[in-house]
Amino acid sequence: MRSTKNLGMILLGIWLILAGLLVIISIPIPFLNILMAILAIAAGVLILLGR
């Protein structure tokens, strides 16, 4: 198994998995929208910076 060196792509993958799971399983987690937004912004910035 090859590890991904690009942190932005790892964060994007985590965000996509969480977004998909949240549609299937409704779990009331406080501040989840804020957490997902921060994760998306961090992934986007890192991808644009090429890290």
mmCIF entry with sequence, helices, sheets and N, C-alpha, C, O atoms, coordinates in Angstrom:
data_MODEL
# 
_entry.id   MODEL 
# 
_entity.id                         1 
_entity.type                       polymer 
_entity.pdbx_number_of_molecules   1 
# 
_entity_poly.entity_id                      1 
_entity_poly.type                           'polypeptide(L)' 
_entity_poly.nstd_linkage                   no 
_entity_poly.nstd_monomer                   no 
_entity_poly.pdbx_seq_one_letter_code       MRSTKNLGMILLGIWLILAGLLVIISIPIPFLNILMAILAIAAGVLILLGR 
_entity_poly.pdbx_seq_one_letter_code_can   MRSTKNLGMILLGIWLILAGLLVIISIPIPFLNILMAILAIAAGVLILLGR 
_entity_poly.pdbx_strand_id                 A 
# 
loop_
_entity_poly_seq.entity_id 
_entity_poly_seq.num 
_entity_poly_seq.mon_id 
_entity_poly_seq.hetero 
1 1  MET n 
1 2  ARG n 
1 3  SER n 
1 4  THR n 
1 5  LYS n 
1 6  ASN n 
1 7  LEU n 
1 8  GLY n 
1 9  MET n 
1 10 ILE n 
1 11 LEU n 
1 12 LEU n 
1 13 GLY n 
1 14 ILE n 
1 15 TRP n 
1 16 LEU n 
1 17 ILE n 
1 18 LEU n 
1 19 ALA n 
1 20 GLY n 
1 21 LEU n 
1 22 LEU n 
1 23 VAL n 
1 24 ILE n 
1 25 ILE n 
1 26 SER n 
1 27 ILE n 
1 28 PRO n 
1 29 ILE n 
1 30 PRO n 
1 31 PHE n 
1 32 LEU n 
1 33 ASN n 
1 34 ILE n 
1 35 LEU n 
1 36 MET n 
1 37 ALA n 
1 38 ILE n 
1 39 LEU n 
1 40 ALA n 
1 41 ILE n 
1 42 ALA n 
1 43 ALA n 
1 44 GLY n 
1 45 VAL n 
1 46 LEU n 
1 47 ILE n 
1 48 LEU n 
1 49 LEU n 
1 50 GLY n 
1 51 ARG n 
# 
_struct_asym.id          A 
_struct_asym.entity_id   1 
# 
loop_
_struct_conf.conf_type_id 
_struct_conf.id 
_struct_conf.pdbx_PDB_helix_id 
_struct_conf.beg_label_comp_id 
_struct_conf.beg_label_asym_id 
_struct_conf.beg_label_seq_id 
_struct_conf.pdbx_beg_PDB_ins_code 
_struct_conf.end_label_comp_id 
_struct_conf.end_label_asym_id 
_struct_conf.end_label_seq_id 
_struct_conf.pdbx_end_PDB_ins_code 
_struct_conf.beg_auth_comp_id 
_struct_conf.beg_auth_asym_id 
_struct_conf.beg_auth_seq_id 
_struct_conf.end_auth_comp_id 
_struct_conf.end_auth_asym_id 
_struct_conf.end_auth_seq_id 
_struct_conf.pdbx_PDB_helix_class 
_struct_conf.details 
_struct_conf.pdbx_PDB_helix_length 
HELX_P HELX_P1 AA1 LEU A 7  ? ILE A 24 ? LEU A 7  ILE A 24 1 ? 18 
HELX_P HELX_P2 AA2 LEU A 32 ? LEU A 49 ? LEU A 32 LEU A 49 1 ? 18 
# 
_struct_conf_type.id          HELX_P 
_struct_conf_type.criteria    ? 
_struct_conf_type.reference   ? 
# 
loop_
_atom_site.group_PDB 
_atom_site.id 
_atom_site.type_symbol 
_atom_site.label_atom_id 
_atom_site.label_alt_id 
_atom_site.label_comp_id 
_atom_site.label_asym_id 
_atom_site.label_entity_id 
_atom_site.label_seq_id 
_atom_site.pdbx_PDB_ins_code 
_atom_site.Cartn_x 
_atom_site.Cartn_y 
_atom_site.Cartn_z 
_atom_site.occupancy 
_atom_site.B_iso_or_equiv 
_atom_site.pdbx_formal_charge 
_atom_site.auth_seq_id 
_atom_site.auth_comp_id 
_atom_site.auth_asym_id 
_atom_site.auth_atom_id 
_atom_site.pdbx_PDB_model_num 
ATOM 1   N N  . MET A 1 1  ? 0.844   -1.174 0.000  1.00 0.00 ? 1  MET A N  1 
ATOM 2   C CA . MET A 1 1  ? 0.000   0.000  0.000  1.00 0.00 ? 1  MET A CA 1 
ATOM 3   C C  . MET A 1 1  ? 0.892   1.241  0.000  1.00 0.00 ? 1  MET A C  1 
ATOM 4   O O  . MET A 1 1  ? 1.791   1.379  0.830  1.00 0.00 ? 1  MET A O  1 
ATOM 5   N N  . ARG A 1 2  ? 0.627   2.128  -0.937 1.00 0.00 ? 2  ARG A N  1 
ATOM 6   C CA . ARG A 1 2  ? 1.439   3.330  -1.090 1.00 0.00 ? 2  ARG A CA 1 
ATOM 7   C C  . ARG A 1 2  ? 0.802   4.478  -0.326 1.00 0.00 ? 2  ARG A C  1 
ATOM 8   O O  . ARG A 1 2  ? -0.397  4.725  -0.454 1.00 0.00 ? 2  ARG A O  1 
ATOM 9   N N  . SER A 1 3  ? 1.595   5.173  0.461  1.00 0.00 ? 3  SER A N  1 
ATOM 10  C CA . SER A 1 3  ? 1.064   6.309  1.208  1.00 0.00 ? 3  SER A CA 1 
ATOM 11  C C  . SER A 1 3  ? 1.075   7.554  0.329  1.00 0.00 ? 3  SER A C  1 
ATOM 12  O O  . SER A 1 3  ? 1.957   7.734  -0.511 1.00 0.00 ? 3  SER A O  1 
ATOM 13  N N  . THR A 1 4  ? 0.093   8.394  0.536  1.00 0.00 ? 4  THR A N  1 
ATOM 14  C CA . THR A 1 4  ? -0.004  9.635  -0.221 1.00 0.00 ? 4  THR A CA 1 
ATOM 15  C C  . THR A 1 4  ? 0.838   10.697 0.463  1.00 0.00 ? 4  THR A C  1 
ATOM 16  O O  . THR A 1 4  ? 0.712   10.913 1.668  1.00 0.00 ? 4  THR A O  1 
ATOM 17  N N  . LYS A 1 5  ? 1.691   11.357 -0.298 1.00 0.00 ? 5  LYS A N  1 
ATOM 18  C CA . LYS A 1 5  ? 2.556   12.386 0.274  1.00 0.00 ? 5  LYS A CA 1 
ATOM 19  C C  . LYS A 1 5  ? 1.887   13.757 0.284  1.00 0.00 ? 5  LYS A C  1 
ATOM 20  O O  . LYS A 1 5  ? 2.351   14.665 0.974  1.00 0.00 ? 5  LYS A O  1 
ATOM 21  N N  . ASN A 1 6  ? 0.818   13.913 -0.460 1.00 0.00 ? 6  ASN A N  1 
ATOM 22  C CA . ASN A 1 6  ? 0.165   15.206 -0.586 1.00 0.00 ? 6  ASN A CA 1 
ATOM 23  C C  . ASN A 1 6  ? -0.878  15.371 0.522  1.00 0.00 ? 6  ASN A C  1 
ATOM 24  O O  . ASN A 1 6  ? -1.933  14.737 0.482  1.00 0.00 ? 6  ASN A O  1 
ATOM 25  N N  . LEU A 1 7  ? -0.586  16.213 1.501  1.00 0.00 ? 7  LEU A N  1 
ATOM 26  C CA . LEU A 1 7  ? -1.476  16.413 2.637  1.00 0.00 ? 7  LEU A CA 1 
ATOM 27  C C  . LEU A 1 7  ? -2.835  16.963 2.211  1.00 0.00 ? 7  LEU A C  1 
ATOM 28  O O  . LEU A 1 7  ? -3.858  16.596 2.788  1.00 0.00 ? 7  LEU A O  1 
ATOM 29  N N  . GLY A 1 8  ? -2.854  17.831 1.217  1.00 0.00 ? 8  GLY A N  1 
ATOM 30  C CA . GLY A 1 8  ? -4.118  18.378 0.732  1.00 0.00 ? 8  GLY A CA 1 
ATOM 31  C C  . GLY A 1 8  ? -5.034  17.300 0.195  1.00 0.00 ? 8  GLY A C  1 
ATOM 32  O O  . GLY A 1 8  ? -6.242  17.338 0.433  1.00 0.00 ? 8  GLY A O  1 
ATOM 33  N N  . MET A 1 9  ? -4.479  16.337 -0.526 1.00 0.00 ? 9  MET A N  1 
ATOM 34  C CA . MET A 1 9  ? -5.287  15.248 -1.066 1.00 0.00 ? 9  MET A CA 1 
ATOM 35  C C  . MET A 1 9  ? -5.768  14.318 0.047  1.00 0.00 ? 9  MET A C  1 
ATOM 36  O O  . MET A 1 9  ? -6.870  13.776 -0.038 1.00 0.00 ? 9  MET A O  1 
ATOM 37  N N  . ILE A 1 10 ? -4.967  14.130 1.077  1.00 0.00 ? 10 ILE A N  1 
ATOM 38  C CA . ILE A 1 10 ? -5.397  13.318 2.218  1.00 0.00 ? 10 ILE A CA 1 
ATOM 39  C C  . ILE A 1 10 ? -6.580  13.990 2.919  1.00 0.00 ? 10 ILE A C  1 
ATOM 40  O O  . ILE A 1 10 ? -7.566  13.333 3.250  1.00 0.00 ? 10 ILE A O  1 
ATOM 41  N N  . LEU A 1 11 ? -6.475  15.303 3.142  1.00 0.00 ? 11 LEU A N  1 
ATOM 42  C CA . LEU A 1 11 ? -7.574  16.036 3.779  1.00 0.00 ? 11 LEU A CA 1 
ATOM 43  C C  . LEU A 1 11 ? -8.820  16.017 2.912  1.00 0.00 ? 11 LEU A C  1 
ATOM 44  O O  . LEU A 1 11 ? -9.933  15.902 3.425  1.00 0.00 ? 11 LEU A O  1 
ATOM 45  N N  . LEU A 1 12 ? -8.643  16.130 1.607  1.00 0.00 ? 12 LEU A N  1 
ATOM 46  C CA . LEU A 1 12 ? -9.786  16.063 0.697  1.00 0.00 ? 12 LEU A CA 1 
ATOM 47  C C  . LEU A 1 12 ? -10.448 14.695 0.779  1.00 0.00 ? 12 LEU A C  1 
ATOM 48  O O  . LEU A 1 12 ? -11.675 14.597 0.800  1.00 0.00 ? 12 LEU A O  1 
ATOM 49  N N  . GLY A 1 13 ? -9.650  13.653 0.824  1.00 0.00 ? 13 GLY A N  1 
ATOM 50  C CA . GLY A 1 13 ? -10.194 12.306 0.955  1.00 0.00 ? 13 GLY A CA 1 
ATOM 51  C C  . GLY A 1 13 ? -10.981 12.130 2.242  1.00 0.00 ? 13 GLY A C  1 
ATOM 52  O O  . GLY A 1 13 ? -12.059 11.534 2.243  1.00 0.00 ? 13 GLY A O  1 
ATOM 53  N N  . ILE A 1 14 ? -10.442 12.650 3.341  1.00 0.00 ? 14 ILE A N  1 
ATOM 54  C CA . ILE A 1 14 ? -11.144 12.577 4.627  1.00 0.00 ? 14 ILE A CA 1 
ATOM 55  C C  . ILE A 1 14 ? -12.458 13.340 4.556  1.00 0.00 ? 14 ILE A C  1 
ATOM 56  O O  . ILE A 1 14 ? -13.481 12.868 5.051  1.00 0.00 ? 14 ILE A O  1 
ATOM 57  N N  . TRP A 1 15 ? -12.434 14.512 3.946  1.00 0.00 ? 15 TRP A N  1 
ATOM 58  C CA . TRP A 1 15 ? -13.644 15.325 3.826  1.00 0.00 ? 15 TRP A CA 1 
ATOM 59  C C  . TRP A 1 15 ? -14.706 14.607 3.005  1.00 0.00 ? 15 TRP A C  1 
ATOM 60  O O  . TRP A 1 15 ? -15.882 14.601 3.372  1.00 0.00 ? 15 TRP A O  1 
ATOM 61  N N  . LEU A 1 16 ? -14.292 13.998 1.888  1.00 0.00 ? 16 LEU A N  1 
ATOM 62  C CA . LEU A 1 16 ? -15.249 13.287 1.044  1.00 0.00 ? 16 LEU A CA 1 
ATOM 63  C C  . LEU A 1 16 ? -15.865 12.094 1.771  1.00 0.00 ? 16 LEU A C  1 
ATOM 64  O O  . LEU A 1 16 ? -17.069 11.857 1.671  1.00 0.00 ? 16 LEU A O  1 
ATOM 65  N N  . ILE A 1 17 ? -15.049 11.353 2.497  1.00 0.00 ? 17 ILE A N  1 
ATOM 66  C CA . ILE A 1 17 ? -15.568 10.207 3.252  1.00 0.00 ? 17 ILE A CA 1 
ATOM 67  C C  . ILE A 1 17 ? -16.550 10.670 4.323  1.00 0.00 ? 17 ILE A C  1 
ATOM 68  O O  . ILE A 1 17 ? -17.628 10.095 4.468  1.00 0.00 ? 17 ILE A O  1 
ATOM 69  N N  . LEU A 1 18 ? -16.181 11.708 5.071  1.00 0.00 ? 18 LEU A N  1 
ATOM 70  C CA . LEU A 1 18 ? -17.078 12.225 6.109  1.00 0.00 ? 18 LEU A CA 1 
ATOM 71  C C  . LEU A 1 18 ? -18.377 12.765 5.523  1.00 0.00 ? 18 LEU A C  1 
ATOM 72  O O  . LEU A 1 18 ? -19.453 12.531 6.073  1.00 0.00 ? 18 LEU A O  1 
ATOM 73  N N  . ALA A 1 19 ? -18.279 13.482 4.415  1.00 0.00 ? 19 ALA A N  1 
ATOM 74  C CA . ALA A 1 19 ? -19.479 14.037 3.790  1.00 0.00 ? 19 ALA A CA 1 
ATOM 75  C C  . ALA A 1 19 ? -20.414 12.916 3.348  1.00 0.00 ? 19 ALA A C  1 
ATOM 76  O O  . ALA A 1 19 ? -21.629 13.016 3.519  1.00 0.00 ? 19 ALA A O  1 
ATOM 77  N N  . GLY A 1 20 ? -19.856 11.860 2.786  1.00 0.00 ? 20 GLY A N  1 
ATOM 78  C CA . GLY A 1 20 ? -20.676 10.726 2.370  1.00 0.00 ? 20 GLY A CA 1 
ATOM 79  C C  . GLY A 1 20 ? -21.306 10.004 3.543  1.00 0.00 ? 20 GLY A C  1 
ATOM 80  O O  . GLY A 1 20 ? -22.482 9.645  3.496  1.00 0.00 ? 20 GLY A O  1 
ATOM 81  N N  . LEU A 1 21 ? -20.531 9.789  4.595  1.00 0.00 ? 21 LEU A N  1 
ATOM 82  C CA . LEU A 1 21 ? -21.063 9.100  5.774  1.00 0.00 ? 21 LEU A CA 1 
ATOM 83  C C  . LEU A 1 21 ? -22.153 9.909  6.461  1.00 0.00 ? 21 LEU A C  1 
ATOM 84  O O  . LEU A 1 21 ? -23.122 9.344  6.968  1.00 0.00 ? 21 LEU A O  1 
ATOM 85  N N  . LEU A 1 22 ? -22.001 11.227 6.481  1.00 0.00 ? 22 LEU A N  1 
ATOM 86  C CA . LEU A 1 22 ? -22.990 12.069 7.148  1.00 0.00 ? 22 LEU A CA 1 
ATOM 87  C C  . LEU A 1 22 ? -24.328 12.060 6.426  1.00 0.00 ? 22 LEU A C  1 
ATOM 88  O O  . LEU A 1 22 ? -25.368 12.274 7.048  1.00 0.00 ? 22 LEU A O  1 
ATOM 89  N N  . VAL A 1 23 ? -24.314 11.815 5.125  1.00 0.00 ? 23 VAL A N  1 
ATOM 90  C CA . VAL A 1 23 ? -25.571 11.713 4.382  1.00 0.00 ? 23 VAL A CA 1 
ATOM 91  C C  . VAL A 1 23 ? -26.264 10.399 4.728  1.00 0.00 ? 23 VAL A C  1 
ATOM 92  O O  . VAL A 1 23 ? -27.486 10.349 4.869  1.00 0.00 ? 23 VAL A O  1 
ATOM 93  N N  . ILE A 1 24 ? -25.475 9.339  4.861  1.00 0.00 ? 24 ILE A N  1 
ATOM 94  C CA . ILE A 1 24 ? -26.035 8.016  5.143  1.00 0.00 ? 24 ILE A CA 1 
ATOM 95  C C  . ILE A 1 24 ? -26.444 7.881  6.607  1.00 0.00 ? 24 ILE A C  1 
ATOM 96  O O  . ILE A 1 24 ? -27.527 7.380  6.911  1.00 0.00 ? 24 ILE A O  1 
ATOM 97  N N  . ILE A 1 25 ? -25.582 8.328  7.504  1.00 0.00 ? 25 ILE A N  1 
ATOM 98  C CA . ILE A 1 25 ? -25.810 8.177  8.945  1.00 0.00 ? 25 ILE A CA 1 
ATOM 99  C C  . ILE A 1 25 ? -25.973 9.565  9.553  1.00 0.00 ? 25 ILE A C  1 
ATOM 100 O O  . ILE A 1 25 ? -25.037 10.365 9.538  1.00 0.00 ? 25 ILE A O  1 
ATOM 101 N N  . SER A 1 26 ? -27.134 9.848  10.078 1.00 0.00 ? 26 SER A N  1 
ATOM 102 C CA . SER A 1 26 ? -27.377 11.152 10.707 1.00 0.00 ? 26 SER A CA 1 
ATOM 103 C C  . SER A 1 26 ? -26.924 11.106 12.160 1.00 0.00 ? 26 SER A C  1 
ATOM 104 O O  . SER A 1 26 ? -27.606 10.548 13.019 1.00 0.00 ? 26 SER A O  1 
ATOM 105 N N  . ILE A 1 27 ? -25.773 11.695 12.419 1.00 0.00 ? 27 ILE A N  1 
ATOM 106 C CA . ILE A 1 27 ? -25.233 11.739 13.772 1.00 0.00 ? 27 ILE A CA 1 
ATOM 107 C C  . ILE A 1 27 ? -25.204 13.198 14.220 1.00 0.00 ? 27 ILE A C  1 
ATOM 108 O O  . ILE A 1 27 ? -24.554 14.028 13.584 1.00 0.00 ? 27 ILE A O  1 
ATOM 109 N N  . PRO A 1 28 ? -25.902 13.517 15.307 1.00 0.00 ? 28 PRO A N  1 
ATOM 110 C CA . PRO A 1 28 ? -25.891 14.910 15.778 1.00 0.00 ? 28 PRO A CA 1 
ATOM 111 C C  . PRO A 1 28 ? -24.572 15.260 16.480 1.00 0.00 ? 28 PRO A C  1 
ATOM 112 O O  . PRO A 1 28 ? -24.401 14.988 17.668 1.00 0.00 ? 28 PRO A O  1 
ATOM 113 N N  . ILE A 1 29 ? -23.667 15.851 15.748 1.00 0.00 ? 29 ILE A N  1 
ATOM 114 C CA . ILE A 1 29 ? -22.387 16.269 16.305 1.00 0.00 ? 29 ILE A CA 1 
ATOM 115 C C  . ILE A 1 29 ? -22.364 17.796 16.318 1.00 0.00 ? 29 ILE A C  1 
ATOM 116 O O  . ILE A 1 29 ? -22.535 18.427 15.275 1.00 0.00 ? 29 ILE A O  1 
ATOM 117 N N  . PRO A 1 30 ? -22.152 18.397 17.501 1.00 0.00 ? 30 PRO A N  1 
ATOM 118 C CA . PRO A 1 30 ? -22.135 19.864 17.554 1.00 0.00 ? 30 PRO A CA 1 
ATOM 119 C C  . PRO A 1 30 ? -20.973 20.447 16.749 1.00 0.00 ? 30 PRO A C  1 
ATOM 120 O O  . PRO A 1 30 ? -19.867 19.905 16.748 1.00 0.00 ? 30 PRO A O  1 
ATOM 121 N N  . PHE A 1 31 ? -21.237 21.531 16.085 1.00 0.00 ? 31 PHE A N  1 
ATOM 122 C CA . PHE A 1 31 ? -20.243 22.271 15.305 1.00 0.00 ? 31 PHE A CA 1 
ATOM 123 C C  . PHE A 1 31 ? -19.684 21.462 14.136 1.00 0.00 ? 31 PHE A C  1 
ATOM 124 O O  . PHE A 1 31 ? -18.584 21.748 13.664 1.00 0.00 ? 31 PHE A O  1 
ATOM 125 N N  . LEU A 1 32 ? -20.419 20.463 13.664 1.00 0.00 ? 32 LEU A N  1 
ATOM 126 C CA . LEU A 1 32 ? -19.938 19.629 12.569 1.00 0.00 ? 32 LEU A CA 1 
ATOM 127 C C  . LEU A 1 32 ? -19.803 20.438 11.279 1.00 0.00 ? 32 LEU A C  1 
ATOM 128 O O  . LEU A 1 32 ? -18.858 20.229 10.519 1.00 0.00 ? 32 LEU A O  1 
ATOM 129 N N  . ASN A 1 33 ? -20.728 21.351 11.025 1.00 0.00 ? 33 ASN A N  1 
ATOM 130 C CA . ASN A 1 33 ? -20.646 22.172 9.813  1.00 0.00 ? 33 ASN A CA 1 
ATOM 131 C C  . ASN A 1 33 ? -19.380 23.023 9.807  1.00 0.00 ? 33 ASN A C  1 
ATOM 132 O O  . ASN A 1 33 ? -18.741 23.187 8.768  1.00 0.00 ? 33 ASN A O  1 
ATOM 133 N N  . ILE A 1 34 ? -19.024 23.557 10.959 1.00 0.00 ? 34 ILE A N  1 
ATOM 134 C CA . ILE A 1 34 ? -17.813 24.372 11.057 1.00 0.00 ? 34 ILE A CA 1 
ATOM 135 C C  . ILE A 1 34 ? -16.579 23.509 10.840 1.00 0.00 ? 34 ILE A C  1 
ATOM 136 O O  . ILE A 1 34 ? -15.650 23.917 10.142 1.00 0.00 ? 34 ILE A O  1 
ATOM 137 N N  . LEU A 1 35 ? -16.562 22.318 11.432 1.00 0.00 ? 35 LEU A N  1 
ATOM 138 C CA . LEU A 1 35 ? -15.438 21.399 11.261 1.00 0.00 ? 35 LEU A CA 1 
ATOM 139 C C  . LEU A 1 35 ? -15.266 20.996 9.799  1.00 0.00 ? 35 LEU A C  1 
ATOM 140 O O  . LEU A 1 35 ? -14.147 20.960 9.288  1.00 0.00 ? 35 LEU A O  1 
ATOM 141 N N  . MET A 1 36 ? -16.371 20.696 9.131  1.00 0.00 ? 36 MET A N  1 
ATOM 142 C CA . MET A 1 36 ? -16.306 20.308 7.720  1.00 0.00 ? 36 MET A CA 1 
ATOM 143 C C  . MET A 1 36 ? -15.823 21.478 6.861  1.00 0.00 ? 36 MET A C  1 
ATOM 144 O O  . MET A 1 36 ? -15.059 21.277 5.916  1.00 0.00 ? 36 MET A O  1 
ATOM 145 N N  . ALA A 1 37 ? -16.258 22.691 7.179  1.00 0.00 ? 37 ALA A N  1 
ATOM 146 C CA . ALA A 1 37 ? -15.825 23.866 6.428  1.00 0.00 ? 37 ALA A CA 1 
ATOM 147 C C  . ALA A 1 37 ? -14.331 24.110 6.609  1.00 0.00 ? 37 ALA A C  1 
ATOM 148 O O  . ALA A 1 37 ? -13.631 24.404 5.639  1.00 0.00 ? 37 ALA A O  1 
ATOM 149 N N  . ILE A 1 38 ? -13.839 23.993 7.829  1.00 0.00 ? 38 ILE A N  1 
ATOM 150 C CA . ILE A 1 38 ? -12.410 24.187 8.089  1.00 0.00 ? 38 ILE A CA 1 
ATOM 151 C C  . ILE A 1 38 ? -11.585 23.134 7.367  1.00 0.00 ? 38 ILE A C  1 
ATOM 152 O O  . ILE A 1 38 ? -10.540 23.445 6.796  1.00 0.00 ? 38 ILE A O  1 
ATOM 153 N N  . LEU A 1 39 ? -12.047 21.890 7.388  1.00 0.00 ? 39 LEU A N  1 
ATOM 154 C CA . LEU A 1 39 ? -11.352 20.805 6.701  1.00 0.00 ? 39 LEU A CA 1 
ATOM 155 C C  . LEU A 1 39 ? -11.317 21.050 5.196  1.00 0.00 ? 39 LEU A C  1 
ATOM 156 O O  . LEU A 1 39 ? -10.292 20.819 4.554  1.00 0.00 ? 39 LEU A O  1 
ATOM 157 N N  . ALA A 1 40 ? -12.431 21.518 4.629  1.00 0.00 ? 40 ALA A N  1 
ATOM 158 C CA . ALA A 1 40 ? -12.487 21.804 3.194  1.00 0.00 ? 40 ALA A CA 1 
ATOM 159 C C  . ALA A 1 40 ? -11.556 22.959 2.822  1.00 0.00 ? 40 ALA A C  1 
ATOM 160 O O  . ALA A 1 40 ? -10.860 22.890 1.809  1.00 0.00 ? 40 ALA A O  1 
ATOM 161 N N  . ILE A 1 41 ? -11.538 24.009 3.626  1.00 0.00 ? 41 ILE A N  1 
ATOM 162 C CA . ILE A 1 41 ? -10.662 25.153 3.353  1.00 0.00 ? 41 ILE A CA 1 
ATOM 163 C C  . ILE A 1 41 ? -9.199  24.742 3.440  1.00 0.00 ? 41 ILE A C  1 
ATOM 164 O O  . ILE A 1 41 ? -8.395  25.116 2.586  1.00 0.00 ? 41 ILE A O  1 
ATOM 165 N N  . ALA A 1 42 ? -8.850  23.976 4.465  1.00 0.00 ? 42 ALA A N  1 
ATOM 166 C CA . ALA A 1 42 ? -7.465  23.524 4.620  1.00 0.00 ? 42 ALA A CA 1 
ATOM 167 C C  . ALA A 1 42 ? -7.038  22.655 3.441  1.00 0.00 ? 42 ALA A C  1 
ATOM 168 O O  . ALA A 1 42 ? -5.935  22.816 2.919  1.00 0.00 ? 42 ALA A O  1 
ATOM 169 N N  . ALA A 1 43 ? -7.902  21.740 3.022  1.00 0.00 ? 43 ALA A N  1 
ATOM 170 C CA . ALA A 1 43 ? -7.573  20.877 1.884  1.00 0.00 ? 43 ALA A CA 1 
ATOM 171 C C  . ALA A 1 43 ? -7.401  21.704 0.619  1.00 0.00 ? 43 ALA A C  1 
ATOM 172 O O  . ALA A 1 43 ? -6.454  21.491 -0.138 1.00 0.00 ? 43 ALA A O  1 
ATOM 173 N N  . GLY A 1 44 ? -8.307  22.647 0.385  1.00 0.00 ? 44 GLY A N  1 
ATOM 174 C CA . GLY A 1 44 ? -8.218  23.482 -0.809 1.00 0.00 ? 44 GLY A CA 1 
ATOM 175 C C  . GLY A 1 44 ? -6.959  24.321 -0.851 1.00 0.00 ? 44 GLY A C  1 
ATOM 176 O O  . GLY A 1 44 ? -6.305  24.416 -1.890 1.00 0.00 ? 44 GLY A O  1 
ATOM 177 N N  . VAL A 1 45 ? -6.616  24.926 0.265  1.00 0.00 ? 45 VAL A N  1 
ATOM 178 C CA . VAL A 1 45 ? -5.409  25.754 0.322  1.00 0.00 ? 45 VAL A CA 1 
ATOM 179 C C  . VAL A 1 45 ? -4.164  24.907 0.079  1.00 0.00 ? 45 VAL A C  1 
ATOM 180 O O  . VAL A 1 45 ? -3.285  25.302 -0.687 1.00 0.00 ? 45 VAL A O  1 
ATOM 181 N N  . LEU A 1 46 ? -4.084  23.749 0.726  1.00 0.00 ? 46 LEU A N  1 
ATOM 182 C CA . LEU A 1 46 ? -2.910  22.892 0.559  1.00 0.00 ? 46 LEU A CA 1 
ATOM 183 C C  . LEU A 1 46 ? -2.795  22.351 -0.862 1.00 0.00 ? 46 LEU A C  1 
ATOM 184 O O  . LEU A 1 46 ? -1.690  22.225 -1.389 1.00 0.00 ? 46 LEU A O  1 
ATOM 185 N N  . ILE A 1 47 ? -3.927  22.031 -1.485 1.00 0.00 ? 47 ILE A N  1 
ATOM 186 C CA . ILE A 1 47 ? -3.885  21.563 -2.874 1.00 0.00 ? 47 ILE A CA 1 
ATOM 187 C C  . ILE A 1 47 ? -3.403  22.684 -3.789 1.00 0.00 ? 47 ILE A C  1 
ATOM 188 O O  . ILE A 1 47 ? -2.577  22.454 -4.672 1.00 0.00 ? 47 ILE A O  1 
ATOM 189 N N  . LEU A 1 48 ? -3.919  23.898 -3.581 1.00 0.00 ? 48 LEU A N  1 
ATOM 190 C CA . LEU A 1 48 ? -3.492  25.024 -4.414 1.00 0.00 ? 48 LEU A CA 1 
ATOM 191 C C  . LEU A 1 48 ? -2.019  25.359 -4.217 1.00 0.00 ? 48 LEU A C  1 
ATOM 192 O O  . LEU A 1 48 ? -1.344  25.783 -5.154 1.00 0.00 ? 48 LEU A O  1 
ATOM 193 N N  . LEU A 1 49 ? -1.523  25.169 -3.004 1.00 0.00 ? 49 LEU A N  1 
ATOM 194 C CA . LEU A 1 49 ? -0.108  25.422 -2.739 1.00 0.00 ? 49 LEU A CA 1 
ATOM 195 C C  . LEU A 1 49 ? 0.777   24.269 -3.197 1.00 0.00 ? 49 LEU A C  1 
ATOM 196 O O  . LEU A 1 49 ? 2.001   24.397 -3.231 1.00 0.00 ? 49 LEU A O  1 
ATOM 197 N N  . GLY A 1 50 ? 0.165   23.157 -3.545 1.00 0.00 ? 50 GLY A N  1 
ATOM 198 C CA . GLY A 1 50 ? 0.927   22.013 -4.035 1.00 0.00 ? 50 GLY A CA 1 
ATOM 199 C C  . GLY A 1 50 ? 1.596   21.212 -2.946 1.00 0.00 ? 50 GLY A C  1 
ATOM 200 O O  . GLY A 1 50 ? 2.662   20.637 -3.166 1.00 0.00 ? 50 GLY A O  1 
ATOM 201 N N  . ARG A 1 51 ? 0.993   21.164 -1.776 1.00 0.00 ? 51 ARG A N  1 
ATOM 202 C CA . ARG A 1 51 ? 1.595   20.413 -0.668 1.00 0.00 ? 51 ARG A CA 1 
ATOM 203 C C  . ARG A 1 51 ? 0.838   19.154 -0.405 1.00 0.00 ? 51 ARG A C  1 
ATOM 204 O O  . ARG A 1 51 ? 1.198   18.393 0.493  1.00 0.00 ? 51 ARG A O  1 
# 
